Amino acid sequence: MIHRFTREQGALLVIDLQERLAAAMAPERLERVVNRAKAAIEGAKALALPLAITEQYPKGLGPTLKPIAEAIPGFSPVEKSEFSAWLPAVKERLAGRTSVLVTGMETHVCVFQTVRALKDAGLTPYVAVDAVLSRSDTDYRAGLELCRDLGAQLTTVEAALFDALGRAGTPEFKAISNAVK
């Protein structure tokens, strides 16, 4: 069954979009993911969705990519060493929400393990297939299949944001339309 991603119950989670990890990714795929993650952030702001961002071992993997950090008001990442991003500080930032739009790296490790933790917590994860990434296509595809097998909804940033919006002709519609161009 496909659930609706709503503004009342939705939240955004951005996982580990960091400099040194990004350097290992195919440049054209990385560019797409960064653009789509920024669109998700802009959409979350327009819809007033809570947002959390994580950094996996920043000493080793570097800080969050500048375009992502600059898109988030009051940028304050949750530092982690676990692969799952479903940590107490993230739970606090997304408290009261039952649906989480997931973006980030890598699909088969941190994204997958976070989706599993979200499902275990009784939440509905929405994996934005255009805003997650792995170093290899095989790992990317396997990560998506693992997430789907867990019961995650596979979507795109644009599909999730317009699902939450539900109608055109509003100021939020204009902001989201501009973000996803």
Residue frames relative to the residue before (quaternion, step in Angstrom):
aa qw qx qy qz dx dy dz
M 1.0000 0.0000 0.0000 0.0000 0.00 0.00 0.00
I 0.2816 -0.7509 0.5740 0.1653 3.57 -0.92 0.91
H 0.2719 -0.7633 0.5729 0.1234 3.51 -0.82 1.10
R 0.4539 -0.6531 0.5237 0.3053 3.56 -1.25 0.33
F 0.3378 -0.6933 0.6001 0.2124 3.55 -1.02 0.87
T 0.0558 -0.8370 0.5440 -0.0171 3.60 -0.50 1.17
R 0.5695 -0.5910 0.4444 0.3592 3.54 -1.20 0.49
E 0.6352 0.5475 -0.3369 0.4281 3.60 1.10 -0.62
Q 0.7960 0.2775 -0.1307 0.5218 3.59 1.07 -0.74
G 0.5943 0.6264 -0.3441 0.3688 3.60 1.26 -0.23
A 0.0332 -0.7493 0.6611 0.0213 3.51 -1.35 0.49
L 0.3202 -0.7316 0.5698 0.1939 3.57 -1.30 0.33
L 0.0738 -0.7717 0.6314 0.0201 3.54 -1.03 0.92
V 0.1221 -0.7778 0.6162 0.0204 3.57 -0.75 1.16
I 0.1320 -0.8408 0.5249 0.0094 3.57 -0.43 1.28
D 0.9067 -0.1393 0.0953 0.3865 3.52 -0.90 1.12
L 0.2815 0.7323 -0.5672 0.2505 3.61 0.81 0.90
Q 0.1791 0.8377 -0.4723 0.2075 3.52 0.47 1.33
E 0.7026 -0.5389 0.2995 0.3554 3.53 -1.21 0.74
R 0.7591 0.3925 -0.2435 0.4586 3.61 0.58 -1.06
L 0.6128 0.5149 -0.3491 0.4872 3.56 1.12 -0.56
A 0.6352 0.5406 -0.3160 0.4521 3.58 1.01 -0.84
A 0.6177 0.5741 -0.3436 0.4133 3.59 1.04 -0.73
A 0.6692 0.4967 -0.2962 0.4666 3.60 1.19 -0.46
M 0.6089 0.5822 -0.3361 0.4211 3.59 1.29 -0.15
A 0.5859 -0.5401 0.4589 0.3931 3.56 -1.24 0.43
P 0.5305 -0.6939 0.3794 0.3053 3.62 -0.63 1.09
E 0.6886 0.4742 -0.3077 0.4542 3.62 0.86 -0.87
R 0.6458 0.4958 -0.3219 0.4832 3.61 1.05 -0.67
L 0.6305 0.5321 -0.3296 0.4591 3.56 1.00 -0.79
E 0.6370 0.5330 -0.3273 0.4506 3.58 0.93 -0.88
R 0.6445 0.5201 -0.3130 0.4650 3.58 0.97 -0.87
V 0.6828 0.4896 -0.2903 0.4580 3.58 0.85 -0.96
V 0.6409 0.5082 -0.3305 0.4709 3.60 0.94 -0.80
N 0.6604 0.5031 -0.3087 0.4643 3.61 0.91 -0.87
R 0.6872 0.4679 -0.2856 0.4768 3.59 0.92 -0.87
A 0.6311 0.5128 -0.3413 0.4714 3.62 1.01 -0.70
K 0.6311 0.5107 -0.3316 0.4806 3.60 1.02 -0.74
A 0.6307 0.5183 -0.3321 0.4725 3.60 1.00 -0.77
A 0.6368 0.5197 -0.3264 0.4668 3.60 1.00 -0.80
I 0.6473 0.5118 -0.3146 0.4691 3.59 1.00 -0.83
E 0.6604 0.4958 -0.3086 0.4720 3.59 0.91 -0.88
G 0.6512 0.5114 -0.3058 0.4699 3.56 1.01 -0.81
A 0.6361 0.5222 -0.3224 0.4677 3.57 0.99 -0.83
K 0.6390 0.5087 -0.3287 0.4741 3.59 1.00 -0.77
A 0.6652 0.5116 -0.3079 0.4483 3.61 0.89 -0.90
L 0.7397 0.3969 -0.2084 0.5019 3.57 1.06 -0.79
A 0.3894 -0.7381 0.4546 0.3115 3.59 1.34 -0.04
L 0.2871 0.7490 -0.5369 0.2614 3.57 0.95 0.93
P 0.4832 -0.6263 0.5054 0.3448 3.60 -1.02 0.64
L 0.1409 -0.7938 0.5910 0.0259 3.55 -1.11 0.75
A 0.0190 -0.7593 0.6500 0.0245 3.54 -1.13 0.72
I 0.1051 -0.7761 0.6201 0.0466 3.54 -1.16 0.71
T 0.1752 -0.7986 0.5699 0.0823 3.55 -1.01 0.84
E 0.1624 -0.7298 0.6521 0.1258 3.49 -1.39 0.36
Q 0.2935 -0.7489 0.5762 0.1450 3.56 -0.79 1.12
Y 0.8352 -0.2059 0.1218 0.4951 3.57 -0.68 1.15
P 0.0923 -0.8627 0.4946 0.0509 3.61 0.55 1.16
K 0.5490 0.5985 -0.4095 0.4157 3.64 1.14 -0.44
G 0.7547 0.3765 -0.1989 0.4990 3.57 1.00 -0.80
L 0.7871 0.3306 -0.1610 0.4952 3.58 0.96 -0.88
G 0.5293 -0.6651 0.3912 0.3528 3.56 1.28 0.10
P 0.6550 -0.5180 0.3811 0.3968 3.55 -1.33 0.06
T 0.6818 -0.4326 0.3937 0.4393 3.52 -1.38 0.08
L 0.5879 -0.5752 0.4347 0.3667 3.57 -1.07 0.74
K 0.5957 -0.6320 0.3754 0.3236 3.56 -0.91 0.97
P 0.6708 0.4953 -0.3370 0.4371 3.68 0.78 -0.83
I 0.6434 0.5027 -0.3189 0.4814 3.59 1.11 -0.64
A 0.6693 0.5016 -0.3055 0.4551 3.58 0.81 -0.97
E 0.6837 0.4960 -0.2913 0.4492 3.58 0.94 -0.86
A 0.6411 0.5405 -0.3246 0.4376 3.61 1.17 -0.48
I 0.6943 0.4713 -0.2607 0.4773 3.58 1.24 -0.42
P 0.3709 -0.7241 0.5347 0.2284 3.59 -0.61 1.12
G 0.8338 0.1060 -0.1038 0.5318 3.58 -0.93 0.88
F 0.0272 0.8531 -0.5196 0.0384 3.58 1.08 0.80
S 0.1867 0.7586 -0.5955 0.1874 3.54 -0.70 1.17
P 0.1328 -0.8383 0.5240 0.0712 3.59 0.13 1.24
V 0.4020 -0.6487 0.5850 0.2746 3.51 -1.33 0.45
E 0.2902 -0.7600 0.5604 0.1550 3.56 -0.63 1.14
K 0.0140 0.8169 -0.5752 0.0412 3.55 -0.98 0.86
S 0.2230 -0.7297 0.6192 0.1855 3.51 -1.33 0.31
E 0.5504 0.5724 -0.3918 0.4647 3.58 1.28 -0.29
F 0.5211 -0.6196 0.4705 0.3510 3.57 -1.16 0.43
S 0.6576 0.4674 -0.3133 0.5009 3.59 1.00 -0.75
A 0.3334 -0.7464 0.5457 0.1842 3.55 -1.03 0.84
W 0.5216 0.6330 -0.4197 0.3887 3.61 1.24 0.00
L 0.1572 0.8074 -0.5263 0.2155 3.51 0.47 1.38
P 0.7044 -0.4711 0.3060 0.4338 3.62 -1.16 0.37
A 0.6767 0.4871 -0.3113 0.4559 3.63 0.87 -0.84
V 0.6369 0.4982 -0.3224 0.4921 3.60 1.10 -0.68
K 0.6204 0.5415 -0.3329 0.4595 3.58 0.96 -0.86
E 0.6515 0.5232 -0.3073 0.4554 3.57 0.98 -0.87
R 0.6887 0.4868 -0.2828 0.4568 3.59 0.91 -0.88
L 0.7593 0.3439 -0.1817 0.5217 3.58 1.12 -0.65
A 0.2683 0.8171 -0.4780 0.1786 3.57 1.32 0.23
G 0.8081 0.2891 -0.2312 0.4583 3.52 -1.10 0.82
R 0.6296 0.5087 -0.3366 0.4812 3.60 1.26 -0.06
T 0.2833 -0.7914 0.5243 0.1362 3.56 -1.02 0.79
S 0.7360 0.3197 -0.1907 0.5655 3.60 1.29 -0.24
V 0.0687 -0.8126 0.5788 -0.0041 3.56 -0.82 1.01
L 0.2647 -0.7302 0.6142 0.1398 3.55 -0.82 1.11
V 0.1587 -0.8232 0.5445 0.0266 3.56 -0.56 1.24
T 0.0058 0.7598 -0.6491 0.0367 3.53 -1.02 1.01
G 0.5206 0.6929 -0.4273 0.2572 3.60 -1.20 0.24
M 0.4887 -0.6375 0.5285 0.2747 3.49 -1.42 -0.34
E 0.7281 -0.2886 -0.6199 -0.0487 1.69 -1.98 1.40
T 0.6546 -0.5777 0.3352 0.3542 3.53 -1.08 0.84
H 0.7607 0.4102 -0.2038 0.4600 3.58 0.87 -0.97
V 0.7144 0.3919 -0.2521 0.5220 3.61 1.23 -0.15
C 0.8339 0.2174 -0.1236 0.4920 3.59 -0.07 -1.24
V 0.6416 0.5015 -0.3390 0.4711 3.61 0.95 -0.76
F 0.6708 0.4993 -0.2976 0.4607 3.60 0.81 -0.99
Q 0.7060 0.4606 -0.2862 0.4555 3.61 0.75 -0.96
T 0.6144 0.5228 -0.3433 0.4810 3.59 1.14 -0.56
V 0.6321 0.5252 -0.3269 0.4667 3.58 0.95 -0.87
R 0.6422 0.5193 -0.3236 0.4617 3.59 0.94 -0.85
A 0.6701 0.4893 -0.2975 0.4722 3.60 0.95 -0.85
L 0.6201 0.5305 -0.3395 0.4678 3.60 1.05 -0.74
K 0.6556 0.4981 -0.3044 0.4791 3.59 0.94 -0.89
D 0.6473 0.5219 -0.3161 0.4569 3.59 0.95 -0.86
A 0.6806 0.4703 -0.2712 0.4920 3.59 1.18 -0.64
G 0.5587 -0.6410 0.3715 0.3729 3.59 1.28 0.05
L 0.5245 0.6294 -0.4098 0.4010 3.58 1.25 0.32
T 0.4058 -0.6822 0.5452 0.2695 3.56 -1.31 0.27
P 0.1801 -0.7868 0.5817 0.1012 3.60 -0.50 1.14
Y 0.1543 -0.7330 0.6577 0.0794 3.52 -1.15 0.83
V 0.1619 -0.7952 0.5798 0.0727 3.60 -0.49 1.16
A 0.2805 -0.7534 0.5764 0.1467 3.56 -0.63 1.17
V 0.3047 -0.8095 0.4731 0.1674 3.57 -0.08 1.31
D 0.6815 0.4647 -0.2877 0.4867 3.59 1.19 -0.46
A 0.7345 0.3688 -0.2219 0.5247 3.60 1.27 -0.02
V 0.6162 0.4405 -0.3868 0.5259 3.56 1.17 0.70
L 0.0983 -0.8188 0.5643 -0.0388 3.54 -1.12 0.68
S 0.0572 -0.7382 0.6693 0.0626 3.52 -1.29 0.58
R 0.6505 -0.5264 0.3690 0.4046 3.57 -1.23 0.32
S 0.7902 0.1967 -0.1223 0.5674 3.60 1.04 -0.68
D 0.6034 -0.5577 0.4369 0.3661 3.55 -1.24 0.53
T 0.6191 0.5565 -0.3406 0.4371 3.57 1.02 -0.80
D 0.6893 0.4621 -0.2780 0.4838 3.58 0.88 -0.92
Y 0.6085 0.5469 -0.3460 0.4593 3.60 1.05 -0.74
R 0.6949 0.4709 -0.2723 0.4704 3.59 0.81 -1.03
A 0.6507 0.5070 -0.3160 0.4688 3.58 0.96 -0.86
G 0.6373 0.5320 -0.3271 0.4515 3.59 0.99 -0.79
L 0.6563 0.4988 -0.3084 0.4747 3.58 0.97 -0.85
E 0.6528 0.5087 -0.3173 0.4629 3.58 0.97 -0.83
L 0.6334 0.5182 -0.3301 0.4704 3.59 0.99 -0.79
C 0.6554 0.5078 -0.3086 0.4662 3.59 0.95 -0.87
R 0.6568 0.4990 -0.3076 0.4743 3.59 0.93 -0.88
D 0.6484 0.5253 -0.3206 0.4482 3.59 0.96 -0.86
L 0.6423 0.5126 -0.3123 0.4766 3.58 1.17 -0.56
G 0.5830 -0.5885 0.3751 0.4160 3.58 1.23 -0.37
A 0.3913 0.7040 -0.4968 0.3232 3.59 1.23 0.30
Q 0.4071 -0.6617 0.5685 0.2705 3.55 -1.22 0.57
L 0.2282 -0.7486 0.6044 0.1492 3.59 -0.76 1.00
T 0.0620 0.7963 -0.5886 0.1249 3.54 -0.80 1.10
T 0.3747 -0.6413 0.5764 0.3407 3.53 -1.30 -0.41
V 0.6691 -0.4714 0.3714 0.4383 3.56 -1.26 0.28
E 0.6864 0.4937 -0.2934 0.4462 3.58 0.80 -1.01
A 0.6540 0.5121 -0.3217 0.4545 3.60 0.89 -0.87
A 0.6748 0.4943 -0.3014 0.4577 3.61 0.88 -0.89
L 0.6835 0.4940 -0.3007 0.4455 3.59 0.84 -0.92
F 0.6931 0.4496 -0.2877 0.4844 3.59 0.91 -0.83
D 0.5718 0.5555 -0.3808 0.4684 3.59 1.17 -0.47
A 0.6726 0.4872 -0.2890 0.4762 3.58 0.94 -0.90
L 0.6578 0.5190 -0.3062 0.4519 3.57 1.03 -0.78
G 0.1979 -0.8551 0.4587 0.1387 3.56 0.92 -0.90
R 0.8193 0.0216 -0.0104 0.5729 3.62 1.12 -0.38
A 0.4489 -0.6662 0.5305 0.2706 3.54 -1.29 0.48
G 0.7016 0.5198 -0.3235 0.3646 3.52 -1.35 -0.10
T 0.6063 0.5218 -0.3672 0.4747 3.58 1.18 0.44
P 0.6362 -0.5054 0.3890 0.4341 3.62 -1.19 0.26
E 0.6257 0.5354 -0.3417 0.4529 3.61 1.06 -0.71
F 0.6025 0.5617 -0.3519 0.4446 3.59 1.06 -0.75
K 0.6634 0.5013 -0.3063 0.4635 3.57 0.89 -0.92
A 0.6641 0.5048 -0.3073 0.4581 3.60 0.91 -0.90
I 0.6810 0.4700 -0.2931 0.4789 3.59 0.93 -0.85
S 0.6198 0.5383 -0.3442 0.4555 3.60 0.97 -0.77
N 0.6658 0.4847 -0.2991 0.4820 3.58 0.96 -0.82
A 0.6592 0.5320 -0.3127 0.4298 3.58 0.96 -0.80
V 0.7544 0.4090 -0.2209 0.4635 3.60 0.94 -0.85
K 0.4375 0.7009 -0.4628 0.3212 3.64 1.23 0.02
